[in-house]
């Protein structure tokens, strides 16, 4: 059974920081590109960051400089460190795992991030 379980979300004040985690099971984790997406109510799901099997990373322009994605293959976990958070960062953040030949990979259930004073 494939499972992606996100955690670490919650309520944070503007300017604050959060670290999200996504623990994977049921896949050969080191063979998967890992991505973080987010989706706010009434808005399109958007890519936040990605880290490939070779550990190279990409980031959305909207969060560049405020976010770092990393992975620990020994723990089957991908992380998203966020700082200088803004109210517009409020969304459900989802973890995605996909091989190079997959059009759509596996998804977690998401973790809610709310940035508000």
N, C-alpha and C positions, 0 to 999 in steps of 0.2 A: 504494500500500500504506500503510495506516494503522499507525503505530507509536507507542507510548508507552513510553519507556524510563526507568525510575526508577534513581536512583543516590544515593549518599551514606549508605547505611545502614552499620551495623557495630556493634561492641561499645563501649559507653560505660558509665562508672561512674554510679551514682545521683548526681543533681545536675548531671550533665554536660549538654552541648548537642550537637546535630547539626543539619545543614542537609541536607534531602533535595531532590533535583532531579528533575524529570520533563520530558524533552525529547520534544516531539511532532513528528511528520512525517506528511504525507499528508492533513492537514486544514487548513482555513482557521482557524488557531488563534484569532484574535481573535473569531470567531463562536461560540466554545464556552465554556460554563461549565466550570470546572475544579474538581475536588474531590480531596481526599485521604481515603482510607479506611484502616482497619487491621483486621487479623484475627489473633487469637491462636489457637493450637491448641485445638480443641474449643469455640470461642466464635463468636458471630455477628460477621459483618463490620459494623463501625460507621463512621459518618461522623466524621471528625476536623475537617475544615475545608473550606470552599468559597470560591471567588472567581468572581464572575460576569463576564460580558462587560463590564459597566459598572464593574468593579473593586470593587464592594461585597463584603464578606466576612461569613461566619458561622463560628462555632466550636462544637464540642461543649463542653458544660459541664465534662466531665471534664478538658479540657485548656485551658480558657479562662484566659488570663493567662500561659500557658506556651508558646504556639504562635502563630506568625504565618504566614499564607499570603500569597504575593505572586506576581505574574506579570510576565513580560517578553515582550510580544508580538513585539518585534523579534527575540528569540531563540527564540520558540516554546517557552518554558519556564515551568513553574510551580514554585514553591519552597515548602518547608515548613520553617521555622525553629523548632526545638524547644529548650527549655531546662528546667532543673530537672527532668530526667527521672527517672522512678520505675520500679522493677522492673515494675509493672503496665502500663507503656507498651510492654513487650516484645511485638512483633508483626511481621507482615509488613505493610508499608505500601504501598498501591496508589494509583496515579494513575488518575483517571477523567475523561474528556472527554465532554460531552453538550450538545447543543443543547436549546433550550427545548421542542421538540416531540418529542424522543426520550424514550422510557421507559427505555431502557438505552443507554448510550453505549459508548465504547471504554475498554478497560482495559489497563494495563501488566502486566508480569509480577511486579512487586512487588520491594521491597528489604527485607531483614531488619534490624530494629532490635532489639538485645539490650541491656537495661539490667541490669547485674549488676556486683557487686564481686568 
